[in-house]
Amino acid sequence: MLWVKDLITHFSAGTTKGSNRPDSTSDSRSKTGGIDGVSFEVEQGELFTLLGPSGCGKTTTLRSIAGLERPNSGSVRLREKVLFDSELGINVPVHRRGISMVFQSYAIWPHMTVYKNVAFPFEVLPRSARPPAKVIKNRVEQILETVGLLAHMNHPATQLSGGQQQRLALARALVTEPPIILLDEPLSNLDAKLRENMRMELKRLQRETGVTAVYVTHDQGEALSLSSRIAIMDAGKIVQVGAPREIYGGPSSRYVADFLGGANFLEGVVTDLHGSEILIDTGIGVIHAAGQPARGKGSRVIVCLRPEQMRISTMAPSERPVNGFEGKLTATAFLGDRIDHIVRTGESELRIRSEASMRIRRAEADNVFIWVEPSDIIVLDN
């Protein structure tokens, strides 16, 4: 298990204490100038993701775990080993932490073959800690087979494609069987189609090897599809931690709801309680929300509507459903497997996502009907 507790890192004159990394190339341009009281635990075998926009502090956190940054205060512990503790004056050097890291640029050695790239972590070990040559050979070939590169092991690393180089970087990180690997946006240099394929490949590798991983990304799709748990960051702080479905269905704030998946937001006031439902007066009418924490009458709230949970039709149902509203279709965007619709109702424009088979003719656009189930409403404090 990895424990990260109360890490604080402030920057001075564009650099981090203990680092020569210029601020212009860092992920530390948050409002706090670093990270502020970041704490979390990662269980054995988890893929734990730090998710947030550029400058929120996620890469600074990752580099602090690796030992590439020295925090001003806090502690980092891996299993029973203290890697950093400001109060005890402990700061284990990078090469003695036993942590592997995959960088955004992969950091592949261009003058080495695929085999030598993967074997390199063994070569830099002290002779007393280095396994026998036969053990190294077996381990390198085993991990190359796992990532599908065994047939390329004698090829120059520069002859590999982008996806193969990414797998090579993963193989090098996994070959010594580290207790944890750190991944700093490893898919960001790949094109969209390859990036989607590599998500599944990375998830397979992590599950097959059972390695614990801390993953940094700003891509919500990556975080949702890969993670055991996600920590969403903003301005150097962690604002919510949970499983992907848990955070997506129960965001703690408008920031989280908007960043993880996107949503429509309507400001409103609680007007009444109807059984287990809350009635909220909004700019488009009264909305019924079910399964939400009780709020008193007069409470100001924000109604969150996920686009994929809304429905759109050119015909009104015979019985008007709860949370049904009329509107005008103002724009559509065909996205291959789905269509995004923009519907104006009242003074609000709502984005609604439908299957690609849903087609609305221009003549029907002035009079469409939209609705959403009360159980699909998310209510946030204003």
Contacts in CASP RR format, 6 or more apart in sequence:
PFRMAT RR
TARGET T0000
AUTHOR 0000-0000-0000
METHOD contacts of the structure
MODEL  1
MLWVKDLITHFSAGTTKGSNRPDSTSDSRSKTGGIDGVSFEVEQGELFTL
LGPSGCGKTTTLRSIAGLERPNSGSVRLREKVLFDSELGINVPVHRRGIS
MVFQSYAIWPHMTVYKNVAFPFEVLPRSARPPAKVIKNRVEQILETVGLL
AHMNHPATQLSGGQQQRLALARALVTEPPIILLDEPLSNLDAKLRENMRM
ELKRLQRETGVTAVYVTHDQGEALSLSSRIAIMDAGKIVQVGAPREIYGG
PSSRYVADFLGGANFLEGVVTDLHGSEILIDTGIGVIHAAGQPARGKGSR
VIVCLRPEQMRISTMAPSERPVNGFEGKLTATAFLGDRIDHIVRTGESEL
RIRSEASMRIRRAEADNVFIWVEPSDIIVLDN
1 41 0 8 1.000
1 42 0 8 1.000
1 43 0 8 1.000
1 44 0 8 1.000
1 78 0 8 1.000
1 79 0 8 1.000
2 41 0 8 1.000
2 42 0 8 1.000
2 65 0 8 1.000
2 76 0 8 1.000
2 77 0 8 1.000
2 78 0 8 1.000
2 180 0 8 1.000
2 212 0 8 1.000
2 214 0 8 1.000
3 41 0 8 1.000
3 75 0 8 1.000
3 76 0 8 1.000
3 77 0 8 1.000
3 78 0 8 1.000
4 38 0 8 1.000
4 39 0 8 1.000
4 40 0 8 1.000
4 41 0 8 1.000
4 42 0 8 1.000
4 61 0 8 1.000
4 64 0 8 1.000
4 65 0 8 1.000
4 75 0 8 1.000
4 76 0 8 1.000
5 39 0 8 1.000
5 74 0 8 1.000
5 75 0 8 1.000
5 76 0 8 1.000
5 77 0 8 1.000
6 37 0 8 1.000
6 38 0 8 1.000
6 39 0 8 1.000
6 73 0 8 1.000
6 74 0 8 1.000
6 75 0 8 1.000
7 35 0 8 1.000
7 37 0 8 1.000
7 38 0 8 1.000
7 39 0 8 1.000
7 61 0 8 1.000
7 64 0 8 1.000
7 71 0 8 1.000
7 73 0 8 1.000
7 74 0 8 1.000
7 75 0 8 1.000
7 76 0 8 1.000
8 35 0 8 1.000
8 36 0 8 1.000
8 37 0 8 1.000
8 38 0 8 1.000
8 71 0 8 1.000
8 72 0 8 1.000
8 73 0 8 1.000
8 74 0 8 1.000
9 16 0 8 1.000
9 17 0 8 1.000
9 28 0 8 1.000
9 34 0 8 1.000
9 35 0 8 1.000
9 60 0 8 1.000
9 64 0 8 1.000
9 69 0 8 1.000
9 71 0 8 1.000
9 72 0 8 1.000
10 32 0 8 1.000
10 33 0 8 1.000
10 34 0 8 1.000
10 72 0 8 1.000
11 23 0 8 1.000
11 28 0 8 1.000
11 33 0 8 1.000
11 34 0 8 1.000
14 22 0 8 1.000
14 23 0 8 1.000
15 21 0 8 1.000
15 22 0 8 1.000
15 23 0 8 1.000
16 26 0 8 1.000
16 28 0 8 1.000
16 60 0 8 1.000
16 69 0 8 1.000
16 70 0 8 1.000
17 69 0 8 1.000
17 70 0 8 1.000
17 71 0 8 1.000
17 72 0 8 1.000
18 69 0 8 1.000
18 70 0 8 1.000
19 63 0 8 1.000
19 68 0 8 1.000
19 69 0 8 1.000
19 70 0 8 1.000
21 68 0 8 1.000
21 69 0 8 1.000
23 29 0 8 1.000
26 59 0 8 1.000
26 60 0 8 1.000
27 54 0 8 1.000
27 55 0 8 1.000
27 56 0 8 1.000
27 57 0 8 1.000
27 58 0 8 1.000
27 59 0 8 1.000
27 60 0 8 1.000
27 216 0 8 1.000
28 34 0 8 1.000
28 35 0 8 1.000
28 55 0 8 1.000
28 57 0 8 1.000
28 59 0 8 1.000
28 60 0 8 1.000
29 54 0 8 1.000
29 55 0 8 1.000
30 55 0 8 1.000
30 56 0 8 1.000
30 57 0 8 1.000
30 235 0 8 1.000
30 236 0 8 1.000
31 235 0 8 1.000
31 236 0 8 1.000
32 235 0 8 1.000
32 236 0 8 1.000
32 237 0 8 1.000
33 236 0 8 1.000
34 57 0 8 1.000
34 60 0 8 1.000
34 236 0 8 1.000
35 57 0 8 1.000
35 60 0 8 1.000
35 61 0 8 1.000
35 64 0 8 1.000
35 71 0 8 1.000
35 236 0 8 1.000
35 237 0 8 1.000
36 235 0 8 1.000
36 236 0 8 1.000
36 237 0 8 1.000
37 74 0 8 1.000
37 237 0 8 1.000
38 61 0 8 1.000
38 233 0 8 1.000
38 236 0 8 1.000
38 237 0 8 1.000
38 238 0 8 1.000
39 238 0 8 1.000
40 48 0 8 1.000
40 231 0 8 1.000
40 238 0 8 1.000
40 241 0 8 1.000
42 48 0 8 1.000
42 180 0 8 1.000
42 212 0 8 1.000
42 214 0 8 1.000
43 212 0 8 1.000
43 228 0 8 1.000
44 212 0 8 1.000
45 206 0 8 1.000
45 210 0 8 1.000
45 211 0 8 1.000
45 212 0 8 1.000
45 213 0 8 1.000
45 228 0 8 1.000
46 212 0 8 1.000
46 213 0 8 1.000
46 228 0 8 1.000
46 229 0 8 1.000
47 203 0 8 1.000
47 206 0 8 1.000
47 212 0 8 1.000
47 213 0 8 1.000
47 215 0 8 1.000
47 226 0 8 1.000
47 227 0 8 1.000
47 228 0 8 1.000
48 212 0 8 1.000
48 213 0 8 1.000
48 214 0 8 1.000
48 215 0 8 1.000
48 227 0 8 1.000
48 228 0 8 1.000
48 229 0 8 1.000
48 230 0 8 1.000
48 231 0 8 1.000
49 214 0 8 1.000
49 215 0 8 1.000
49 216 0 8 1.000
49 217 0 8 1.000
49 222 0 8 1.000
49 223 0 8 1.000
49 226 0 8 1.000
49 227 0 8 1.000
49 229 0 8 1.000
49 230 0 8 1.000
49 231 0 8 1.000
50 58 0 8 1.000
50 61 0 8 1.000
50 62 0 8 1.000
50 214 0 8 1.000
50 215 0 8 1.000
50 216 0 8 1.000
50 217 0 8 1.000
50 231 0 8 1.000
50 233 0 8 1.000
51 58 0 8 1.000
51 217 0 8 1.000
51 218 0 8 1.000
51 220 0 8 1.000
51 223 0 8 1.000
51 230 0 8 1.000
51 231 0 8 1.000
51 232 0 8 1.000
51 233 0 8 1.000
51 259 0 8 1.000
51 260 0 8 1.000
52 58 0 8 1.000
52 217 0 8 1.000
52 218 0 8 1.000
52 232 0 8 1.000
52 233 0 8 1.000
52 234 0 8 1.000
52 259 0 8 1.000
53 218 0 8 1.000
53 234 0 8 1.000
53 259 0 8 1.000
54 218 0 8 1.000
56 233 0 8 1.000
56 234 0 8 1.000
56 235 0 8 1.000
56 236 0 8 1.000
57 233 0 8 1.000
57 236 0 8 1.000
58 216 0 8 1.000
58 218 0 8 1.000
58 233 0 8 1.000
59 184 0 8 1.000
59 185 0 8 1.000
59 216 0 8 1.000
60 69 0 8 1.000
60 236 0 8 1.000
61 216 0 8 1.000
61 233 0 8 1.000
62 101 0 8 1.000
62 182 0 8 1.000
62 184 0 8 1.000
62 214 0 8 1.000
62 216 0 8 1.000
63 69 0 8 1.000
64 70 0 8 1.000
64 71 0 8 1.000
64 76 0 8 1.000
64 84 0 8 1.000
65 76 0 8 1.000
65 83 0 8 1.000
65 99 0 8 1.000
65 182 0 8 1.000
65 214 0 8 1.000
66 94 0 8 1.000
66 97 0 8 1.000
66 99 0 8 1.000
66 101 0 8 1.000
66 182 0 8 1.000
67 83 0 8 1.000
67 84 0 8 1.000
67 91 0 8 1.000
67 92 0 8 1.000
67 93 0 8 1.000
67 94 0 8 1.000
67 97 0 8 1.000
68 94 0 8 1.000
70 84 0 8 1.000
70 91 0 8 1.000
71 84 0 8 1.000
71 86 0 8 1.000
72 86 0 8 1.000
73 86 0 8 1.000
73 87 0 8 1.000
74 84 0 8 1.000
74 85 0 8 1.000
74 86 0 8 1.000
74 87 0 8 1.000
75 82 0 8 1.000
75 84 0 8 1.000
75 85 0 8 1.000
75 86 0 8 1.000
75 87 0 8 1.000
76 82 0 8 1.000
76 83 0 8 1.000
76 84 0 8 1.000
76 85 0 8 1.000
77 83 0 8 1.000
77 85 0 8 1.000
78 97 0 8 1.000
78 99 0 8 1.000
78 179 0 8 1.000
78 180 0 8 1.000
79 179 0 8 1.000
81 92 0 8 1.000
82 88 0 8 1.000
82 90 0 8 1.000
82 92 0 8 1.000
83 90 0 8 1.000
83 91 0 8 1.000
83 92 0 8 1.000
83 97 0 8 1.000
84 90 0 8 1.000
84 91 0 8 1.000
84 92 0 8 1.000
95 124 0 8 1.000
98 176 0 8 1.000
98 178 0 8 1.000
98 179 0 8 1.000
99 178 0 8 1.000
99 179 0 8 1.000
99 180 0 8 1.000
99 181 0 8 1.000
99 182 0 8 1.000
100 121 0 8 1.000
100 172 0 8 1.000
100 173 0 8 1.000
100 174 0 8 1.000
100 176 0 8 1.000
100 178 0 8 1.000
100 180 0 8 1.000
100 181 0 8 1.000
100 182 0 8 1.000
101 173 0 8 1.000
101 181 0 8 1.000
101 182 0 8 1.000
101 183 0 8 1.000
101 184 0 8 1.000
102 169 0 8 1.000
102 170 0 8 1.000
102 173 0 8 1.000
102 181 0 8 1.000
102 182 0 8 1.000
102 183 0 8 1.000
102 184 0 8 1.000
102 186 0 8 1.000
103 169 0 8 1.000
103 184 0 8 1.000
103 186 0 8 1.000
104 184 0 8 1.000
104 185 0 8 1.000
104 186 0 8 1.000
104 188 0 8 1.000
104 189 0 8 1.000
105 189 0 8 1.000
106 165 0 8 1.000
106 166 0 8 1.000
106 168 0 8 1.000
106 169 0 8 1.000
106 186 0 8 1.000
106 189 0 8 1.000
107 169 0 8 1.000
108 117 0 8 1.000
108 157 0 8 1.000
108 160 0 8 1.000
108 165 0 8 1.000
108 168 0 8 1.000
108 169 0 8 1.000
109 116 0 8 1.000
109 117 0 8 1.000
109 120 0 8 1.000
109 157 0 8 1.000
110 156 0 8 1.000
110 157 0 8 1.000
110 158 0 8 1.000
112 120 0 8 1.000
112 156 0 8 1.000
112 157 0 8 1.000
113 153 0 8 1.000
113 154 0 8 1.000
113 155 0 8 1.000
113 156 0 8 1.000
113 157 0 8 1.000
114 144 0 8 1.000
114 149 0 8 1.000
114 152 0 8 1.000
114 153 0 8 1.000
114 154 0 8 1.000
114 155 0 8 1.000
114 156 0 8 1.000
114 157 0 8 1.000
114 160 0 8 1.000
114 168 0 8 1.000
115 140 0 8 1.000
115 144 0 8 1.000
115 153 0 8 1.000
115 154 0 8 1.000
117 157 0 8 1.000
117 168 0 8 1.000
117 172 0 8 1.000
118 140 0 8 1.000
118 143 0 8 1.000
118 144 0 8 1.000
118 153 0 8 1.000
118 168 0 8 1.000
118 171 0 8 1.000
118 172 0 8 1.000
118 175 0 8 1.000
119 136 0 8 1.000
119 140 0 8 1.000
119 175 0 8 1.000
120 172 0 8 1.000
121 172 0 8 1.000
121 175 0 8 1.000
121 176 0 8 1.000
122 130 0 8 1.000
122 131 0 8 1.000
122 136 0 8 1.000
122 139 0 8 1.000
122 140 0 8 1.000
122 175 0 8 1.000
122 176 0 8 1.000
123 130 0 8 1.000
130 136 0 8 1.000
131 139 0 8 1.000
139 175 0 8 1.000
140 153 0 8 1.000
140 175 0 8 1.000
141 150 0 8 1.000
141 153 0 8 1.000
143 171 0 8 1.000
143 174 0 8 1.000
143 175 0 8 1.000
144 150 0 8 1.000
144 152 0 8 1.000
144 153 0 8 1.000
144 171 0 8 1.000
146 171 0 8 1.000
146 174 0 8 1.000
146 205 0 8 1.000
146 208 0 8 1.000
146 209 0 8 1.000
147 167 0 8 1.000
147 168 0 8 1.000
147 170 0 8 1.000
147 171 0 8 1.000
147 205 0 8 1.000
148 167 0 8 1.000
149 160 0 8 1.000
149 164 0 8 1.000
149 167 0 8 1.000
149 168 0 8 1.000
149 171 0 8 1.000
152 159 0 8 1.000
152 160 0 8 1.000
152 164 0 8 1.000
157 165 0 8 1.000
157 168 0 8 1.000
160 168 0 8 1.000
162 189 0 8 1.000
162 190 0 8 1.000
162 194 0 8 1.000
163 190 0 8 1.000
163 194 0 8 1.000
163 198 0 8 1.000
166 186 0 8 1.000
166 187 0 8 1.000
166 189 0 8 1.000
166 190 0 8 1.000
166 198 0 8 1.000
167 198 0 8 1.000
167 201 0 8 1.000
169 186 0 8 1.000
170 186 0 8 1.000
170 202 0 8 1.000
170 205 0 8 1.000
173 181 0 8 1.000
174 181 0 8 1.000
174 205 0 8 1.000
174 209 0 8 1.000
174 211 0 8 1.000
177 211 0 8 1.000
178 211 0 8 1.000
179 212 0 8 1.000
180 211 0 8 1.000
180 212 0 8 1.000
180 213 0 8 1.000
180 214 0 8 1.000
181 211 0 8 1.000
181 212 0 8 1.000
181 213 0 8 1.000
181 214 0 8 1.000
182 213 0 8 1.000
182 214 0 8 1.000
182 216 0 8 1.000
183 213 0 8 1.000
183 214 0 8 1.000
183 215 0 8 1.000
183 216 0 8 1.000
184 216 0 8 1.000
185 216 0 8 1.000
185 217 0 8 1.000
185 218 0 8 1.000
186 202 0 8 1.000
187 195 0 8 1.000
187 198 0 8 1.000
187 199 0 8 1.000
187 202 0 8 1.000
187 217 0 8 1.000
187 219 0 8 1.000
187 222 0 8 1.000
188 195 0 8 1.000
188 217 0 8 1.000
188 219 0 8 1.000
190 198 0 8 1.000
195 222 0 8 1.000
199 222 0 8 1.000
199 225 0 8 1.000
199 226 0 8 1.000
200 225 0 8 1.000
202 226 0 8 1.000
203 225 0 8 1.000
203 226 0 8 1.000
206 213 0 8 1.000
206 226 0 8 1.000
215 222 0 8 1.000
215 223 0 8 1.000
215 226 0 8 1.000
215 227 0 8 1.000
217 223 0 8 1.000
220 259 0 8 1.000
220 260 0 8 1.000
220 261 0 8 1.000
223 230 0 8 1.000
223 244 0 8 1.000
223 260 0 8 1.000
224 230 0 8 1.000
224 244 0 8 1.000
224 248 0 8 1.000
224 260 0 8 1.000
224 261 0 8 1.000
227 243 0 8 1.000
227 244 0 8 1.000
228 243 0 8 1.000
229 241 0 8 1.000
229 242 0 8 1.000
229 243 0 8 1.000
229 244 0 8 1.000
230 241 0 8 1.000
230 242 0 8 1.000
230 243 0 8 1.000
230 244 0 8 1.000
230 247 0 8 1.000
230 260 0 8 1.000
231 238 0 8 1.000
231 240 0 8 1.000
231 241 0 8 1.000
231 242 0 8 1.000
232 238 0 8 1.000
232 239 0 8 1.000
232 240 0 8 1.000
232 241 0 8 1.000
232 247 0 8 1.000
232 256 0 8 1.000
232 259 0 8 1.000
232 260 0 8 1.000
233 239 0 8 1.000
234 255 0 8 1.000
239 252 0 8 1.000
239 253 0 8 1.000
239 255 0 8 1.000
239 256 0 8 1.000
240 247 0 8 1.000
240 251 0 8 1.000
240 252 0 8 1.000
240 253 0 8 1.000
240 256 0 8 1.000
247 256 0 8 1.000
247 260 0 8 1.000
248 260 0 8 1.000
248 261 0 8 1.000
249 378 0 8 1.000
250 257 0 8 1.000
250 378 0 8 1.000
251 257 0 8 1.000
251 260 0 8 1.000
251 304 0 8 1.000
251 378 0 8 1.000
251 380 0 8 1.000
252 380 0 8 1.000
253 380 0 8 1.000
254 265 0 8 1.000
254 302 0 8 1.000
254 304 0 8 1.000
254 380 0 8 1.000
257 263 0 8 1.000
257 265 0 8 1.000
257 304 0 8 1.000
257 378 0 8 1.000
257 380 0 8 1.000
258 265 0 8 1.000
261 306 0 8 1.000
262 306 0 8 1.000
262 307 0 8 1.000
263 304 0 8 1.000
263 305 0 8 1.000
263 306 0 8 1.000
263 307 0 8 1.000
263 378 0 8 1.000
264 304 0 8 1.000
264 305 0 8 1.000
264 306 0 8 1.000
264 307 0 8 1.000
264 310 0 8 1.000
264 348 0 8 1.000
264 350 0 8 1.000
264 351 0 8 1.000
265 302 0 8 1.000
265 303 0 8 1.000
265 304 0 8 1.000
265 305 0 8 1.000
266 282 0 8 1.000
266 283 0 8 1.000
266 284 0 8 1.000
266 287 0 8 1.000
266 302 0 8 1.000
266 303 0 8 1.000
266 305 0 8 1.000
266 348 0 8 1.000
267 282 0 8 1.000
267 283 0 8 1.000
267 300 0 8 1.000
267 301 0 8 1.000
267 302 0 8 1.000
267 303 0 8 1.000
267 382 0 8 1.000
268 280 0 8 1.000
268 281 0 8 1.000
268 282 0 8 1.000
268 283 0 8 1.000
268 300 0 8 1.000
268 301 0 8 1.000
268 302 0 8 1.000
268 303 0 8 1.000
268 382 0 8 1.000
269 280 0 8 1.000
269 281 0 8 1.000
269 298 0 8 1.000
269 299 0 8 1.000
269 300 0 8 1.000
269 301 0 8 1.000
270 278 0 8 1.000
270 279 0 8 1.000
270 280 0 8 1.000
270 295 0 8 1.000
270 296 0 8 1.000
270 297 0 8 1.000
270 298 0 8 1.000
270 299 0 8 1.000
270 301 0 8 1.000
271 279 0 8 1.000
271 280 0 8 1.000
271 281 0 8 1.000
271 286 0 8 1.000
271 297 0 8 1.000
271 298 0 8 1.000
272 279 0 8 1.000
272 297 0 8 1.000
273 279 0 8 1.000
273 294 0 8 1.000
273 296 0 8 1.000
273 297 0 8 1.000
274 288 0 8 1.000
276 290 0 8 1.000
276 291 0 8 1.000
277 288 0 8 1.000
277 289 0 8 1.000
277 290 0 8 1.000
277 291 0 8 1.000
277 374 0 8 1.000
278 288 0 8 1.000
278 289 0 8 1.000
278 290 0 8 1.000
278 292 0 8 1.000
278 294 0 8 1.000
278 295 0 8 1.000
278 379 0 8 1.000
279 286 0 8 1.000
279 287 0 8 1.000
279 288 0 8 1.000
280 286 0 8 1.000
280 287 0 8 1.000
280 288 0 8 1.000
280 289 0 8 1.000
280 301 0 8 1.000
280 303 0 8 1.000
280 379 0 8 1.000
282 303 0 8 1.000
283 346 0 8 1.000
283 347 0 8 1.000
283 348 0 8 1.000
284 325 0 8 1.000
284 345 0 8 1.000
284 346 0 8 1.000
284 348 0 8 1.000
284 350 0 8 1.000
285 325 0 8 1.000
287 303 0 8 1.000
287 323 0 8 1.000
287 377 0 8 1.000
288 322 0 8 1.000
288 323 0 8 1.000
288 374 0 8 1.000
288 377 0 8 1.000
289 303 0 8 1.000
289 374 0 8 1.000
289 377 0 8 1.000
289 378 0 8 1.000
289 379 0 8 1.000
290 374 0 8 1.000
290 375 0 8 1.000
290 377 0 8 1.000
291 375 0 8 1.000
292 377 0 8 1.000
292 378 0 8 1.000
292 379 0 8 1.000
293 379 0 8 1.000
295 301 0 8 1.000
295 379 0 8 1.000
299 381 0 8 1.000
300 382 0 8 1.000
301 379 0 8 1.000
301 380 0 8 1.000
301 381 0 8 1.000
301 382 0 8 1.000
302 379 0 8 1.000
302 380 0 8 1.000
302 381 0 8 1.000
302 382 0 8 1.000
303 377 0 8 1.000
303 378 0 8 1.000
303 379 0 8 1.000
303 380 0 8 1.000
304 377 0 8 1.000
304 378 0 8 1.000
304 379 0 8 1.000
304 380 0 8 1.000
305 350 0 8 1.000
305 372 0 8 1.000
305 376 0 8 1.000
305 377 0 8 1.000
305 378 0 8 1.000
306 376 0 8 1.000
306 378 0 8 1.000
307 340 0 8 1.000
307 350 0 8 1.000
307 351 0 8 1.000
307 352 0 8 1.000
307 353 0 8 1.000
308 353 0 8 1.000
309 372 0 8 1.000
309 373 0 8 1.000
309 376 0 8 1.000
310 350 0 8 1.000
310 352 0 8 1.000
310 353 0 8 1.000
310 370 0 8 1.000
310 371 0 8 1.000
310 372 0 8 1.000
310 376 0 8 1.000
311 352 0 8 1.000
311 354 0 8 1.000
311 370 0 8 1.000
311 371 0 8 1.000
311 372 0 8 1.000
312 329 0 8 1.000
312 341 0 8 1.000
312 343 0 8 1.000
312 352 0 8 1.000
312 354 0 8 1.000
312 358 0 8 1.000
312 360 0 8 1.000
312 368 0 8 1.000
312 369 0 8 1.000
312 370 0 8 1.000
313 368 0 8 1.000
313 369 0 8 1.000
313 370 0 8 1.000
314 360 0 8 1.000
314 364 0 8 1.000
314 367 0 8 1.000
314 368 0 8 1.000
314 369 0 8 1.000
315 369 0 8 1.000
316 326 0 8 1.000
316 369 0 8 1.000
317 369 0 8 1.000
317 371 0 8 1.000
321 371 0 8 1.000
322 371 0 8 1.000
322 374 0 8 1.000
323 371 0 8 1.000
323 372 0 8 1.000
323 373 0 8 1.000
323 374 0 8 1.000
323 377 0 8 1.000
324 369 0 8 1.000
324 370 0 8 1.000
324 371 0 8 1.000
324 372 0 8 1.000
325 345 0 8 1.000
325 369 0 8 1.000
325 370 0 8 1.000
325 371 0 8 1.000
326 345 0 8 1.000
326 367 0 8 1.000
326 368 0 8 1.000
326 369 0 8 1.000
326 370 0 8 1.000
327 343 0 8 1.000
327 344 0 8 1.000
327 345 0 8 1.000
327 346 0 8 1.000
327 367 0 8 1.000
327 368 0 8 1.000
327 369 0 8 1.000
327 370 0 8 1.000
328 343 0 8 1.000
328 344 0 8 1.000
328 345 0 8 1.000
328 365 0 8 1.000
328 366 0 8 1.000
328 367 0 8 1.000
328 368 0 8 1.000
329 341 0 8 1.000
329 342 0 8 1.000
329 343 0 8 1.000
329 360 0 8 1.000
329 364 0 8 1.000
329 365 0 8 1.000
329 366 0 8 1.000
329 368 0 8 1.000
330 342 0 8 1.000
330 343 0 8 1.000
330 344 0 8 1.000
330 349 0 8 1.000
330 365 0 8 1.000
331 341 0 8 1.000
331 342 0 8 1.000
332 339 0 8 1.000
332 340 0 8 1.000
332 341 0 8 1.000
332 342 0 8 1.000
332 360 0 8 1.000
333 339 0 8 1.000
333 340 0 8 1.000
334 356 0 8 1.000
335 356 0 8 1.000
336 356 0 8 1.000
337 356 0 8 1.000
338 353 0 8 1.000
338 354 0 8 1.000
338 355 0 8 1.000
338 356 0 8 1.000
339 353 0 8 1.000
339 354 0 8 1.000
339 355 0 8 1.000
339 356 0 8 1.000
339 358 0 8 1.000
340 351 0 8 1.000
340 352 0 8 1.000
340 353 0 8 1.000
341 351 0 8 1.000
341 352 0 8 1.000
341 353 0 8 1.000
341 354 0 8 1.000
341 360 0 8 1.000
342 349 0 8 1.000
342 350 0 8 1.000
342 351 0 8 1.000
342 352 0 8 1.000
343 349 0 8 1.000
343 350 0 8 1.000
343 352 0 8 1.000
343 368 0 8 1.000
343 370 0 8 1.000
344 350 0 8 1.000
345 370 0 8 1.000
350 370 0 8 1.000
352 370 0 8 1.000
360 368 0 8 1.000
END
